[in-house]
Amino acid sequence: MPQDPSTYQLTNDHAEAERRSKEWRDDDPFPGIPSALLSKEHIRDYVRVTGMLCPFYPDEEGRFKAASYEAWPIRFIHWNEAGQKIIDEVDKEHYKDRGYELKENSIAFMQIDCKIRLPHYIALRFNLSITHVHRGLLLGTGPLVDPGFSGNLLIPLHNLTSAPYRIRRGVIWIEFTKTSARSTPPPDFEARKRDVGYETYFERASGNNPIQSSIPLAVKDAQVAANQAKTDARRALRTNLFFASLGFLALLGIIIAAANFGISILRDASQVRQDTGQNTAETRRLSTEAESLRTELRDAERQIQELRQQFDELRAQRPSNQPSPTK
């Protein structure tokens, strides 16, 4: 027969907690407590007698709310970009001062600082602290932990933000519900749900292959694509500059040829104008000389005419018996 529950004191010794768990696994030490969500007082009583949480720190500031208990991390497991598993053990005092940093866009698996040993009449649920939710942290769906479970919870945490996130204090709140009747676990429950190491969970879930967020890979692929696009753009720019340079040189050659042609035309036009000016001056000179010759010719004709008149007058005055000068 189990001893009187009122004689039990809280223990953080795992061997004693295991003994109490086996002793009270099927027998409820507090049958008068109704089947419902347990208050913090009833959580404390069941932990004290059945050893369902060990270690247990109910007197630490901030560990208890009205119907839930705050669990702290003891280990973080994640995979780096090379696919290597990283296991970070958490020192409690160091964690109090510094916390733990989750990389941006990452998944890390957290083990809490207490081992769970549930009797066959109590179930457990856990939820992420609402502060972490509001800051962009996501908890893998808080499942129901069935009565009879024994072991360390392995809880996936997703940092969905684009910046590292530093966890401080507790991460999850645990709540306990007393079932309406004692439930006998299925035959394979002992092998599958009691005292299973985290390696077994990973083996069952993924064959121990890396479990990583797809976001960094997508970001990396996007960065590779962006870098390739930059390289292609630079190459295209260089090609365009090359052909643009050729086009510019060709255009410059055309402009120079056009300029030379224009200069040649202007030079020829200037020569033509010069020649035309010289021809015009020559024409004017010749015209002047012609006019002068015409004037001299008119003067000569006038003189001839006067001489002819004088000759006619002389001839008219000659005596008739005087021989003609022409004979």
LINJORA-V91624 format. One record per residue. BURIAL is # if it has 9 or more other ideal C-beta (glycine too) atoms within 8 Angstrom, else .. Layout:
burial->BURIAL
burial->BURIAL
This chain:
burial->.
burial->.
burial->.
burial->.
burial->#
burial->.
burial->.
burial->#
burial->.
burial->#
burial->#
burial->.
burial->.
burial->.
burial->.
burial->#
burial->#
burial->#
burial->#
burial->#
burial->#
burial->.
burial->.
burial->#
burial->#
burial->.
burial->.
burial->.
burial->#
burial->#
burial->.
burial->.
burial->.
burial->.
burial->.
burial->.
burial->.
burial->#
burial->.
burial->#
burial->.
burial->#
burial->#
burial->#
burial->#
burial->#
burial->#
burial->.
burial->#
burial->#
burial->#
burial->#
burial->#
burial->#
burial->.
burial->#
burial->.
burial->#
burial->.
burial->.
burial->.
burial->.
burial->#
burial->#
burial->.
burial->.
burial->#
burial->#
burial->#
burial->#
burial->#
burial->#
burial->#
burial->#
burial->#
burial->#
burial->#
burial->#
burial->#
burial->.
burial->.
burial->.
burial->.
burial->.
burial->.
burial->.
burial->.
burial->#
burial->.
burial->#
burial->.
burial->.
burial->.
burial->.
burial->#
burial->.
burial->.
burial->.
burial->#
burial->#
burial->.
burial->#
burial->#
burial->#
burial->#
burial->#
burial->#
burial->#
burial->#
burial->#
burial->#
burial->#
burial->#
burial->#
burial->#
burial->#
burial->#
burial->#
burial->#
burial->#
burial->#
burial->#
burial->#
burial->#
burial->#
burial->#
burial->#
burial->#
burial->#
burial->.
burial->.
burial->#
burial->#
burial->.
burial->.
burial->.
burial->#
burial->#
burial->#
burial->.
burial->.
burial->#
burial->.
burial->.
burial->#
burial->#
burial->#
burial->#
burial->#
burial->#
burial->#
burial->#
burial->#
burial->#
burial->#
burial->#
burial->#
burial->#
burial->#
burial->.
burial->#
burial->.
burial->.
burial->.
burial->#
burial->.
burial->#
burial->.
burial->#
burial->#
burial->#
burial->#
burial->#
burial->#
burial->#
burial->#
burial->#
burial->#
burial->#
burial->.
burial->.
burial->#
burial->#
burial->.
burial->#
burial->.
burial->.
burial->.
burial->#
burial->.
burial->.
burial->.
burial->#
burial->#
burial->.
burial->.
burial->.
burial->#
burial->.
burial->.
burial->#
burial->#
burial->#
burial->.
burial->.
burial->.
burial->.
burial->.
burial->.
burial->.
burial->#
burial->#
burial->#
burial->.
burial->.
burial->#
burial->#
burial->.
burial->#
burial->#
burial->.
burial->.
burial->.
burial->.
burial->.
burial->.
burial->.
burial->.
burial->.
burial->.
burial->.
burial->.
burial->.
burial->.
burial->.
burial->.
burial->.
burial->.
burial->.
burial->.
burial->.
burial->.
burial->.
burial->.
burial->.
burial->.
burial->.
burial->.
burial->.
burial->.
burial->.
burial->.
burial->.
burial->.
burial->.
burial->.
burial->.
burial->.
burial->.
burial->.
burial->.
burial->.
burial->.
burial->.
burial->.
burial->.
burial->.
burial->.
burial->.
burial->.
burial->.
burial->.
burial->.
burial->.
burial->.
burial->.
burial->.
burial->.
burial->.
burial->.
burial->.
burial->.
burial->.
burial->.
burial->.
burial->.
burial->.
burial->.
burial->.
burial->.
burial->.
burial->.
burial->.
burial->.
burial->.
burial->.
burial->.
burial->.
burial->.
burial->.
burial->.
burial->.
burial->.
burial->.
burial->.
burial->.
burial->.
burial->.
burial->.
burial->.
burial->.
burial->.
burial->.
burial->.
burial->.
burial->.
burial->.
burial->#
burial->.
burial->.
burial->.
burial->.
burial->.
burial->.
burial->.
burial->.
burial->.
